[in-house]
Amino acid sequence: MNSFTTWDVIRNLLLSVPWTLFLSAIAFVGGSVLGLILLVLRIMKPHSLGRAITWYVQLFQGTPLLMQLFLTYFGLALFGLNPSPLLAATLCLSLYAGAFLTETWHGCVMSIPKGQWEASSSLALNLREQLQYVIFPQAVRVSVPPTVGLGVQIIKNTSLASVIGFVELTRTGQIITNVTYDPFFVYGVVALLYFAICFPCSMWGRALERKFTFKH
Amino acid sequence: MTDDQPHCLVEIKKLRKSYGQVEVLKGIDLCIQRKEVVCIIGKSGSGKSTLLRCVNGLEVFQQGELLVDGLPVKSQDAQAMRALRQKVGMVFQSFNLFPAMSAGSNVMLAPRLVKGLPGAQTRALAEKLLKRVGLEDKFDSYPNELSGGQQQRVAIARALAMNPEVILCDEITSALDPELVGEVLQVIEGLAKEGVTLMIVTHEMNFARKVCDRIIFMHQGLVHEMGTPEALFTNPQTPELRSFLSMNHG
């Protein structure tokens, strides 16, 4: 009655890994672009735009990603758009990642000593030059560990995209379980595959952290 | 435009500044002439650092006027501040070198970006300036590889790189170990002799006495007493200055 061999299970799960990686990559890149733009806007106009951006961040940090996915997928449908699960998932995950990344990076920029701003100001550098040559090179180093951490979170959170029908690793696991009735084995393999993706990322992050640390 | 009216390089008129309810500068009038070396002394909280930081717009003031070489300080106008700050160099208590750059790059950054000088020219400039502060062999060293005194000398070279009309020194030896103070003050003394206009906030009374043309004693947000070092140190007119000097010499 079980026509799936162990190898069939593993092979199908492995075949879905690229979709998880693809979704993670788009979410991370989209989130980074969005996060960087918002970061610069927030530094340029801390009072007007900064407040709006803070609300956006609070909204995405204060609601479950699962709800955000539902609202994006079904909300867009309300406006007459019928997004594919892929489009809805990438859009939602990018917004989600953007909120967390911009907040984290803003914290990194704020952690750069005030004297660095003052010294670069007094040398007549404009805001763009200050950010590009003085502040960001230092903030990037501070931001490596939390950014890698967020990246790993994003990879794991792509599993939630399964609820809107996007077929990635977790959704594939669900489908296979429906056939094999062996959830422990299937989800065990799924978990190991997530670990196999996330663990090297964390290790890489640590190596970068060591490489980038410097003393003031 | 009369000849007997001395031209002020830094002109401060009725300057007032408050932090919220607290007024820290209560109406400062000053005229710093070209090539003049002015030392500002006073207790902490007297407003001396705030006054200095108003000159290049690091602090925003509420009332009065401040001109450097005829250009008014307008802290809300980025374009105007970029022009003004090219005329005003600043050296800080905590050095504030850029840690991701070598000493040479610290010096070259502003001339390259702001003045748009070509690479070879900025490099030659930085080498010349590092030599001037006695650090010609430290071009490629990073700030964390330098002693406090060396870092501060790089910071002086960095300020000089924009060829400013006036250099502001904000307690530049206060963060240094005692044995490193001398090398930094020596560089400043050299600049004074070369005719660089300097505004120096300092606690080093012997240095102020030796190097400055004029001493300004600030007290509670006002210029309390002003004159040559000779006059102020040997014959202070006010009880506040007398008490300040006795504290510093005791």
HADDOCK unambig.tbl for C-alpha pairs under 7 A between the chains (distance, minus, plus):
assign (segid A and resid 115 and name CA) (segid B and resid 96 and name CA) 5.48 0.50 0.50
assign (segid A and resid 116 and name CA) (segid B and resid 96 and name CA) 5.72 0.50 0.50
assign (segid A and resid 116 and name CA) (segid B and resid 98 and name CA) 6.83 0.50 0.50
assign (segid A and resid 118 and name CA) (segid B and resid 58 and name CA) 6.92 0.50 0.50
assign (segid A and resid 119 and name CA) (segid B and resid 96 and name CA) 6.12 0.50 0.50
assign (segid A and resid 122 and name CA) (segid B and resid 56 and name CA) 6.71 0.50 0.50
assign (segid A and resid 122 and name CA) (segid B and resid 85 and name CA) 5.90 0.50 0.50
assign (segid A and resid 122 and name CA) (segid B and resid 89 and name CA) 6.55 0.50 0.50
assign (segid A and resid 122 and name CA) (segid B and resid 90 and name CA) 6.35 0.50 0.50
assign (segid A and resid 123 and name CA) (segid B and resid 85 and name CA) 6.40 0.50 0.50
assign (segid A and resid 123 and name CA) (segid B and resid 86 and name CA) 6.74 0.50 0.50
assign (segid A and resid 123 and name CA) (segid B and resid 89 and name CA) 6.80 0.50 0.50
assign (segid A and resid 123 and name CA) (segid B and resid 110 and name CA) 6.04 0.50 0.50
assign (segid A and resid 124 and name CA) (segid B and resid 82 and name CA) 4.85 0.50 0.50
assign (segid A and resid 124 and name CA) (segid B and resid 85 and name CA) 5.02 0.50 0.50
assign (segid A and resid 124 and name CA) (segid B and resid 86 and name CA) 5.81 0.50 0.50
assign (segid A and resid 124 and name CA) (segid B and resid 114 and name CA) 6.83 0.50 0.50
assign (segid A and resid 125 and name CA) (segid B and resid 110 and name CA) 6.83 0.50 0.50
assign (segid A and resid 125 and name CA) (segid B and resid 114 and name CA) 6.41 0.50 0.50
assign (segid A and resid 134 and name CA) (segid B and resid 98 and name CA) 6.60 0.50 0.50
assign (segid A and resid 138 and name CA) (segid B and resid 100 and name CA) 6.79 0.50 0.50
assign (segid A and resid 215 and name CA) (segid B and resid 144 and name CA) 6.22 0.50 0.50
assign (segid A and resid 216 and name CA) (segid B and resid 99 and name CA) 5.88 0.50 0.50
assign (segid A and resid 216 and name CA) (segid B and resid 144 and name CA) 5.96 0.50 0.50
